[in-house]
């Protein structure tokens, strides 16, 4: 029956099917397998339609206490599906670097050194894993490494998935040239920082080192978020020994860095995606409202909405925002809840945890080969 359909109509039907059904259809015959596996169909048809289908709106919750992962569909908040980590973590911590088009970038971090060890891309829907090896920038015991930060994003122009790795080195500032006396641990204001940056390309399956001109210091904040081809971190910028928090962006296509000032009174060192814009929360010191600011195309901050203190009185943290525009947070009992700002409604889940991170997620057929 399907063989008599026009090719465009046939592909349109396939593009609207869930991943689990497409995986079954791949074994029907070679021609169907070829069509479903075609990168043009996967990246340009299925991913695009899946992203706009509200039935596919899901998110991943990472319990930082036990490294358990859960995926929840926003339409079925009482059904949390456990995701099994595909690579044994041993005694290392799990770090979700980012989520993009159904792929997760995962790093295993040594608990003692706090440095990423294993790094891989993972498609939970297809259960495929791509290990990333052989960094261009090696780290050994003699390296004065202060911090390593990772970011994961999609280059739409080339259809390439990329991982950026920022290695920050810390050097004590010499204050007495005659006696070679140095300032010591751990006052970060008394150290100078240098960076080396490399980018991994899935298409090339290799790393390359790139230059970085921005002067900044990475802070202990969650991994960056991806918005419209840009990765964003909150960092500290050194300007004439005056330290202030700014937004650092990395263009995944051009592989260039730039910085943007933050709104006044930023209360949390956190950014998230709010309706396809990068956003950051600010708390009103006097009333307790949470102000959500978003960055427009001209790099100007706009106050998009205010979450009233009467709504968040029992909630002590804001953990992220979903594609639906709903905010993920926790109430006093550590229950994970969603706040719908449009309808002013709090939605409950059955999960309880005191330390978590959230990631938007939609299943896909994206190939890792």
Steps between C-alpha positions, in 0.01 A plus 500: 500500500773748597696418185231673295526826694698794364845512659444839665174388659657175618787687668255747652312212664823346627622831642199520731551158657669449839854367506400161640266440203763608248752260651255216441426612145872498414495119499202473261712525186824650368331793326321608820821461698683716248236772513475508879879498541557776245671795679287747306182335629632470856645850536276711278164327526461286810698713748323818388148356523571322829621825656172677418269218609374568856444128553879456488582767759709320759777587740776317681560539871846418634502418871842629605499301825499156338554582129164349408341627177127523436312600185151647542244596236330828593162341426561215746677651800421201721699265274875536546700258286845408627786534252783252545845653453654302211861520624594381852587798717694303762576758771478802271224761490273539199482840332246569225684752283197574285195374313441570131267337243464182703872465572659529843864591552618326817822536698621283786681719752761385749363581845845576641643718223164636370626458143308329215636156411272303269304699243238367260189581297190291571169458323268346764230422241725291274731397788804593295817642658792684342813520715714811457872441545838664450473858615728746323572665836638240736495539878764347724590524868732793441232706325381793710139435399239698690188383321377320188165599353312327220220609269295313240315648203378461143640685199194537279699627201704181469271255679784431743490433874787658691650486848702795628756438776644792697808422710581774750847525655564690823825676587580685825569870458857588594508791746868522600740477209812494719396212726269330250221498758159397370142539618344168591180298524218541430414864454412507130559875487871434556546270202527551129313268266580381151286288271546249225196399298433210265194396301391147410310443176284190465519527120882498509522284813794707619604791722663824397637778720370853445604840631316696768529877549244565776637537853282311744498261793264203508282471809340198659176514306312234301602414145414755232169516317453497123282769340482573126848371425664659805624342822475718811690492831503743792863596566699761689667760282816682609493867408770710673492267804125558534328163490141473377277224367430506127349268243752316283374372165655259253379494140490133403521581127776764494667362818549849646450629854340826613363647824181683599423688821241352736197679648552670835438294814541158340425275795605161364799396292267325259369534148231298326295502181167681514293490180807479271689777681774485760362605838622565853303546825528796737336513843336815632683563828202664669192315375651165403361484147714324238559711188575307181722694258565392140762614250372633166671498160667836575657365822261704714334354808119508518295416808265234366303402805477511879434192712317632804626421849153372595548223244858408594468546875543128562749452216862569577670443166441544128672225307418574137239562234336263252418554133139550607603808700437324831757538777643206694551554873466337840275557797594465867453122497754472213219404262578591140227726362423691181370855506277609210536879495227546238229331705663568838488130588746276686515143364631217716718202419578196712874571516677631809862613508695792642766536228409473135550633149250496216542468124250529217483178304323353196573155361667486159666268250817710472787270403830508688710331231 
